[in-house]
Amino acid sequence: MAPISIKSVLISESVDPRCRAILEENGIRVTEKQNMKKDELIAEIKDYDGLVVRSATKVTADIINAADNLKIIGRAGTGVDNVDVDAATKKGIIVMNTPSGNTISAAELTCALLMSLSRNVPQAAMSMKQGNWDRKKFMGAELFGKVLGIVGLGRIGKEVASRMQSFGMRTIGYDPITPPEVSASWGVEQMSLEQLWPQCDYITVHTPLMPSTVGLLNDETFAKCKKGVKVVNCARGGIIDEAALVRALESGQCGGAGLDVFVEEPPKERSLINHPNVISCPHLGASTKEAQARCGEDIALQIVDMVQGKKLVGAVNAQVLASTFSQESHQLIKLGEAVGAVLQSCTTSKKPFSRVEITTQGNTTGDCMKSSTGYMTSSVLVGLLNHESGFCPNLINVLSLAKESGIKVNQTHCVSDGNAGDVCKVELTANSCSYKASGSVQGGVPVLLQLGDSVFRQPVSLAGNLLFFKASASPQKTNRNPSYSVNRPALKRDAIYEGAPLHSIKV
């Protein structure tokens, strides 16, 4: 990946001081301005390359579109539902979180709520403060031998499982991403949600908030659970349908709830919070000194590592960049952009593009080209769309830009025969016409091997200014047949060649 220049960062919330210190130690200017209103942030953000937030700042599309220089939004925490990731992606801005910064704190709070629900600890403590001694009223239940359902088996779900297993709980779970054999190694048996609901004495949710998880626990799913099931949500408000939870509490279908998060924060509707079987906290999952120090430090180090070209960690919308930090990948990205630019120049009058087929081809001695297929595809599209009106493509946003333009993109990888080496082949369809080009990296330099049906005897270095022309079949003027030829460096743009539409390009 080409180095991303981050010279100035705005921190819009209270973040651990280590964040600012690390950024400034690495030559990045930092400004801290807290509690800004939306209009104030829109006016302020224009001057910065980076923005660091926690959960209170709502980074909306309006703010993102006003940020002319913004290259990265860093979330000092796990969830990014306060950031319009789609708007950031469309503008080519990296959205980064700290995936492990608050893992332990969130897991420990989840376990605390599970234990408090089982023994009515907060209610008993409050009763004591009121001068009462109600031993029978707060009869509890042991966790030993009970079944805990964990919905979402990421970092936090895993840590909750290991802790609650020490209480003798049986842990079952569901996750559409984590392989069952992996969760089994932590002692969690995976199953479908339909199988999970009826078995659980306790349920805890640890998923992102997205369309598929909104209202995951609702009237229908509560009805499938054991009567008296207890639920915990330290993830995101809305995963449990709050109105359905009230109804389940009132009917006794749900025996208690431990809630750290709500749809509206702070919540104005108090019926859930005031229910006697509900234990609630004001979003304290990451509110430990250790988690805040870890998140602040992590986001700063991740930004610095990215700027220095070391690695990319925590990017939620730019996974394609994660494998672009080697010198070899830099050369392949330049190759892809150059091949795309050549085809763009050759098809200037043939818009619109309808299909792009990118094939990476490598020999059996290594898998470099196979692992590069993702970013090679994006880099070809960057070269192809770079001069299109209204586009500012980069590796982050170019796939979504191509999709919006109606361009179908296919990517494949194949093993080359013999000593053919590593090659990138591109076929472009525009106005029902097909255009082809292929290139490779030789001696660290991207070169063009073929354009259309013309195979160059001497590969053409894809650097500087190139002028392509189509010549007649005269052997004095062509390499092999009526085909493309290339000259460099100082041919005049208005020069005339026999049978030639000209294509000039700077790569």
Residue pairs with C-beta under 8 A, 6 or more apart in sequence:
1 309
1 312
1 321
1 324
1 325
1 329
1 330
1 333
1 395
2 330
2 333
3 307
3 308
3 309
4 71
4 72
4 94
4 306
4 307
5 49
5 71
5 307
6 28
6 49
6 50
6 71
6 72
6 303
6 306
6 307
7 27
7 28
7 29
7 49
8 28
8 29
8 30
8 31
8 47
8 48
8 49
8 50
9 23
9 28
9 29
9 30
9 31
9 48
9 49
9 50
9 51
9 52
9 74
9 303
10 30
10 31
10 32
10 33
10 44
10 45
10 47
10 48
10 50
10 51
10 52
11 19
11 20
11 30
11 31
11 32
11 33
11 52
11 53
12 33
12 34
12 36
12 41
12 51
12 52
12 53
12 57
13 34
13 52
13 53
13 54
13 56
13 57
13 76
14 34
14 54
15 32
15 52
15 54
15 76
15 292
15 295
15 296
15 299
16 76
16 292
16 293
16 295
16 296
16 297
17 296
18 293
18 296
18 297
18 300
19 52
19 76
19 296
19 297
19 299
19 300
20 30
20 32
20 300
21 300
22 297
22 300
22 301
22 304
23 30
23 300
23 303
23 304
24 30
26 304
26 307
26 308
28 50
28 303
28 304
28 307
31 48
33 44
36 44
36 57
38 58
38 60
38 62
38 63
41 57
41 63
42 62
42 63
42 66
43 66
45 51
45 63
45 66
45 67
45 70
46 66
46 67
46 68
46 69
47 69
48 67
48 69
48 70
49 69
49 70
49 71
49 72
50 70
50 71
50 72
50 73
50 74
50 303
51 59
51 67
51 70
51 72
51 73
51 74
52 74
52 75
52 76
52 299
52 300
53 59
53 73
53 74
53 75
53 76
53 82
53 83
54 75
54 76
54 77
54 295
55 77
55 79
55 82
55 283
56 82
57 82
58 82
59 73
59 82
59 83
59 84
59 88
60 84
60 87
61 84
61 87
64 70
64 73
64 84
64 87
64 88
64 91
64 93
65 87
65 91
67 91
67 93
70 91
70 93
71 93
71 94
72 93
72 94
72 95
72 96
72 303
72 306
73 83
73 88
73 93
73 94
73 95
73 96
74 96
74 97
74 299
74 302
74 303
75 82
75 83
75 95
75 96
75 97
75 98
75 299
76 98
76 101
76 292
76 295
76 296
76 298
76 299
77 97
77 98
77 101
77 102
77 286
77 295
78 97
78 98
78 99
78 101
78 102
78 103
78 106
78 156
78 286
79 97
79 208
79 209
79 235
79 236
80 95
80 97
80 316
81 208
81 209
81 236
83 95
85 95
85 316
85 317
88 94
88 95
88 317
89 95
89 317
89 318
89 396
89 397
89 400
90 397
90 400
90 401
91 392
91 397
92 392
92 393
92 394
92 396
92 397
93 396
94 306
94 315
94 317
94 318
94 321
94 396
95 315
95 316
95 317
95 318
96 299
96 302
96 303
96 306
96 313
96 314
96 315
96 316
97 299
97 314
97 316
98 294
98 295
98 298
98 299
98 302
98 314
99 155
99 313
99 314
100 155
100 294
100 298
101 286
101 291
101 294
101 295
101 298
101 299
102 285
102 286
102 288
102 291
102 294
102 295
103 155
103 156
103 159
104 159
104 290
104 291
105 285
105 286
105 287
105 288
105 290
105 291
106 156
106 234
106 285
106 286
106 291
107 156
107 159
107 160
107 163
108 163
109 234
109 260
109 281
109 284
109 285
110 156
110 160
110 204
110 206
110 232
110 234
110 258
111 160
111 163
111 164
113 232
113 234
113 258
113 260
113 279
113 281
114 143
114 148
114 164
114 202
114 204
114 230
114 232
114 258
115 121
115 143
116 122
116 258
116 279
117 202
117 230
117 232
117 256
117 257
117 258
117 279
118 140
118 141
118 142
118 143
118 202
118 230
119 138
119 140
119 141
120 138
120 139
120 140
122 279
123 138
123 276
123 279
124 134
124 138
127 134
127 137
127 138
143 164
143 167
143 168
143 169
143 202
144 167
144 168
144 169
145 168
145 169
145 170
146 169
146 170
146 201
146 202
147 169
147 170
147 171
147 172
147 199
147 200
147 201
147 202
148 160
148 161
148 164
148 169
148 170
148 171
148 172
148 200
148 201
148 202
148 203
148 204
149 172
149 173
149 174
149 196
149 197
149 199
149 200
149 202
149 203
149 204
150 157
150 160
150 161
150 171
150 172
150 173
150 174
150 188
150 204
150 206
151 157
151 173
151 174
151 175
151 193
151 196
151 203
151 204
151 205
151 206
151 207
151 216
152 173
152 174
152 175
152 205
152 206
152 207
152 235
153 161
153 173
153 174
153 175
153 178
153 183
153 188
153 190
153 206
154 175
154 177
154 178
154 206
156 206
156 234
156 235
157 173
157 175
157 188
157 204
157 206
158 183
158 186
158 188
160 204
160 206
161 171
161 173
161 186
161 187
161 188
162 186
162 187
164 171
165 171
165 187
169 202
171 186
171 187
171 188
171 189
172 188
172 189
172 190
172 191
172 196
172 199
172 200
173 183
173 188
173 189
173 190
173 191
173 196
174 190
174 191
174 192
174 193
174 196
175 183
175 190
178 190
180 190
183 189
183 190
184 190
193 221
194 224
197 203
197 221
197 224
197 225
198 224
198 225
198 226
199 226
200 225
200 226
200 229
201 226
201 229
201 230
202 229
202 230
202 231
202 232
203 217
203 225
203 229
203 230
203 231
203 232
204 231
204 232
204 233
204 234
205 213
205 216
205 217
205 231
205 232
205 233
205 235
205 239
205 240
206 234
206 235
207 213
207 216
207 235
207 236
207 239
208 235
208 236
209 235
209 236
209 237
209 238
209 239
213 239
214 238
214 239
215 238
215 239
215 240
215 241
215 244
216 239
216 240
217 231
217 239
217 240
217 241
217 244
217 245
218 241
218 244
219 241
219 244
219 247
219 248
222 229
222 244
222 245
222 247
222 248
222 253
222 254
223 253
225 253
225 254
227 252
227 253
227 255
228 252
228 253
228 254
228 255
229 253
229 254
229 255
230 254
230 255
230 256
230 257
230 258
231 240
231 245
231 254
231 256
231 257
231 258
232 257
232 258
232 259
233 239
233 240
233 257
233 258
233 259
233 260
233 261
234 258
234 260
234 261
234 285
235 261
236 261
237 261
237 262
237 263
237 264
237 265
238 263
240 257
240 259
242 262
242 263
242 269
242 272
245 254
245 257
245 272
246 271
246 272
246 275
248 254
249 256
249 257
249 275
249 277
249 278
254 277
255 277
256 277
256 278
256 279
257 272
257 275
257 277
257 278
257 279
258 278
258 279
258 280
259 272
259 273
259 278
259 279
259 280
259 281
260 280
260 281
260 282
260 283
260 284
260 285
261 283
261 285
262 272
262 283
265 282
265 283
266 282
267 273
272 278
272 280
273 280
286 292
286 295
298 314
299 314
302 312
302 313
302 314
305 311
305 312
305 313
306 312
309 325
310 325
311 322
311 325
312 318
312 321
312 322
312 324
312 325
315 321
315 322
317 396
318 395
318 396
320 374
320 375
320 378
320 395
320 396
321 375
321 395
321 396
323 329
323 371
323 372
323 374
323 375
324 330
324 333
324 375
324 395
328 368
329 372
329 375
331 441
331 444
331 445
331 446
332 368
332 369
332 372
332 375
332 376
332 379
332 424
332 441
333 375
333 376
333 379
333 395
334 379
334 446
334 462
335 376
335 379
335 424
335 439
335 440
335 441
335 446
335 462
336 358
336 375
336 376
336 377
336 378
336 379
336 380
336 382
336 383
336 424
337 379
337 380
337 382
337 383
337 386
337 507
338 383
338 439
338 446
338 448
338 462
338 463
338 507
339 380
339 383
339 424
339 426
339 437
339 438
339 439
339 446
339 448
339 462
340 379
340 380
340 381
340 382
340 383
340 384
340 385
340 386
340 426
341 383
341 384
341 386
341 505
341 507
342 383
342 437
342 448
342 451
342 462
342 466
342 468
342 503
342 505
342 507
343 383
343 384
343 426
343 428
343 435
343 437
344 383
344 384
344 385
344 386
344 387
345 468
345 503
345 504
345 505
346 435
346 437
346 451
346 452
346 468
346 503
347 353
347 428
347 430
347 433
347 435
348 503
350 430
350 431
350 433
350 435
351 430
351 431
352 405
352 406
352 430
352 431
353 384
353 405
353 407
353 428
353 429
353 430
354 406
354 407
354 408
354 429
354 430
354 431
355 407
355 408
355 409
355 410
355 428
355 429
356 380
356 381
356 384
356 402
356 407
356 408
356 409
356 410
356 426
356 427
356 428
356 429
357 410
357 411
357 412
357 426
357 427
357 428
358 373
358 376
358 377
358 380
358 409
358 410
358 411
358 412
358 424
358 425
358 426
359 411
359 412
359 413
359 414
359 424
359 425
359 426
359 427
360 369
360 370
360 372
360 373
360 376
360 411
360 412
360 413
360 414
360 422
360 423
360 424
360 425
361 369
361 413
361 414
361 415
361 416
361 420
361 422
361 423
361 424
361 425
362 368
362 369
362 370
362 413
362 415
362 416
362 421
362 422
362 423
363 415
363 416
363 419
363 420
363 421
363 422
364 415
368 422
369 376
369 413
369 422
369 423
369 424
370 413
373 411
373 412
373 413
374 411
375 395
376 411
376 424
377 399
377 409
377 411
378 395
378 398
378 399
379 395
380 424
380 426
381 393
381 398
381 399
381 401
381 402
381 407
381 409
382 393
382 394
382 395
382 398
384 428
385 391
385 393
385 398
385 401
385 402
385 405
386 393
388 405
391 401
393 401
399 409
402 409
403 409
416 422
416 423
421 440
422 440
422 441
423 438
423 439
423 440
423 449
424 438
424 439
424 440
425 436
425 437
425 438
426 436
426 437
426 438
427 434
427 435
427 436
428 434
428 435
428 436
429 435
435 452
436 450
436 451
436 452
436 453
437 448
437 450
437 451
437 452
438 448
438 449
438 450
439 446
439 447
439 448
439 449
439 462
440 446
440 447
440 449
440 459
441 447
442 459
445 461
445 462
445 463
446 461
446 462
446 463
446 507
447 459
447 460
447 461
447 462
448 456
448 459
448 460
448 462
448 486
449 455
449 456
449 459
450 456
451 468
451 483
451 484
452 483
452 484
453 481
453 483
454 479
454 480
454 481
454 483
454 484
454 485
455 479
455 480
456 479
456 486
457 479
457 480
460 466
460 486
462 507
463 507
464 488
464 489
464 506
464 507
465 488
465 489
465 504
465 505
465 506
466 486
466 488
466 504
466 505
466 506
466 507
467 486
467 487
467 488
467 491
467 493
467 502
467 503
467 504
467 505
468 484
468 485
468 486
468 502
468 503
468 504
468 505
469 484
469 485
469 486
469 487
469 497
469 500
469 501
469 502
469 503
470 482
470 483
470 484
470 485
470 499
470 500
470 501
471 477
471 478
471 482
471 483
471 485
471 497
471 498
471 499
471 500
472 478
472 482
472 498
472 499
473 481
473 482
474 498
477 485
477 497
477 498
478 485
479 485
482 499
493 502
493 504
495 502
